[in-house]
Amino acid sequence: MKPYIPERVVIESAVQNSEITRNVLARVPDVPVEIIDSAETMLHEAQRLTPSITLAKKTLILAEFKGKYFKPCPGRQSRAETRNVCCDYYVINFASNCHMECTYCYLQSYLNFPYMIVYADIARLITELDEALSANREVQFRIGTGELADSLALDPLTRYSVPLVEFFARQPNGILELKTKSNCVENLLDLDHQGRTVVAWSVNPEYIQQKEELKTSTIEQRLEAARRCVEAGYPVAFHFDPMVHYEGWEEGYRTLIKRIFDRIPPHAIAWISLGALRMQPGQLEIMKERFPNSILPLGELVPAEDGKLRYFKPIRTELYSSLRTWIEESGSGVKVYACMERPEVWRKAFGSSPESDEALGRYLVELAP
């Protein structure tokens, strides 16, 4: 993967002395830097000028996060409305936007601020996490950083992973998941992680990666990074998400599963998730405009009960049941679950549906050493 190097760095004065800011500036000494009081003015500028998404990503903003870092995954928050099964996940929004260009990325239609942003007040983030975990020691938390940004793609610049991994190494009731499409694991390899961090990769067959996951690490690079993490003692995970129903998908996914288990010992894999392609209705038009060669809009996507465009349930069921079978045929014993899916699809693809989100969450947390 080509490393991200911004063309300019904009720093809010409140975080100009933070550890993360120092890390970035040390690694891009020749990039122009501007200190501002607030990035809000840039938001108004972006709304007025409507810069292209690709162009705006060349600006990196180091900012203070104005909201709450630690919160339930949106899937948990919308559970009552969508009835989708959720895995009782929590998220940390440490950054916003991604310099990679996956054609299906929901951030294209979700974010109204097109610049790359890293929230650099990490001391407050750690304090917030410590308070939440300390106050609920009876609860086992799975916490990820990959909701609004790739967990590791900017790590060569920010080294954000280091204090997070070191913090979770001391937590008896917290598991950190770093989810990525990159191979940026160098900062992780010498850390004393105590098995409390799971390093995870989103994966798709090589055909989809090359055609739809632009500017990302190749599947080979991701698997090699996973192998290095396993050698460093980390549990790893894989997310087949979004799964794409295309001509030849059976051979593509079956080959990918074999490649994973040829390189990664099953005992090192904490979990594997499955999630079929889904998107907000407005995202489809954005995709067609930005990526006219994408095959994804050609799929049979229809409005689902949760308001998103999805494949028909029989297609999703076939995708999930096929991959579950192929993973089981490997003899791996690795636990597999569906992400943001309906109970009836679970029952058809897996034979049963989790009795509750909390039960699924407990089942997955137990996988981590």
Secondary structure, 3 states (H helix, E strand, C coil): CCCCCCCEEEEEHHHCCCHHHHHHHHHCCCCCEEEECCCHHHHHHHHHHCCCHHHHCCEEEEECCCCCCEEECHHHHCHHHHCCECCCEEEECCEECCCCEECCCCHHHHCCCCCEEEECCHHHHHHHHHHHHHCCCCCCEEEECCCCCCCCCCHHHHCCHHHHHHHHCCCCCEEEEEEECCCCCHHHCCCCCCCCEEEEEECCCHHHHHHHEECCCCHHHHHHHHHHHHHCCCCEEEEEEEECCCCCHHHHHHHHHHHHHHHCCHHHEEEEEEEECEECHHHHHHHHHHCCCCCHHHCCEEECCCCCEEECHHHHHHHHHHHHHHHHHCCCCCCEEECCECHHHHHHHHCCCCCCHHHHHHHHHCCCC
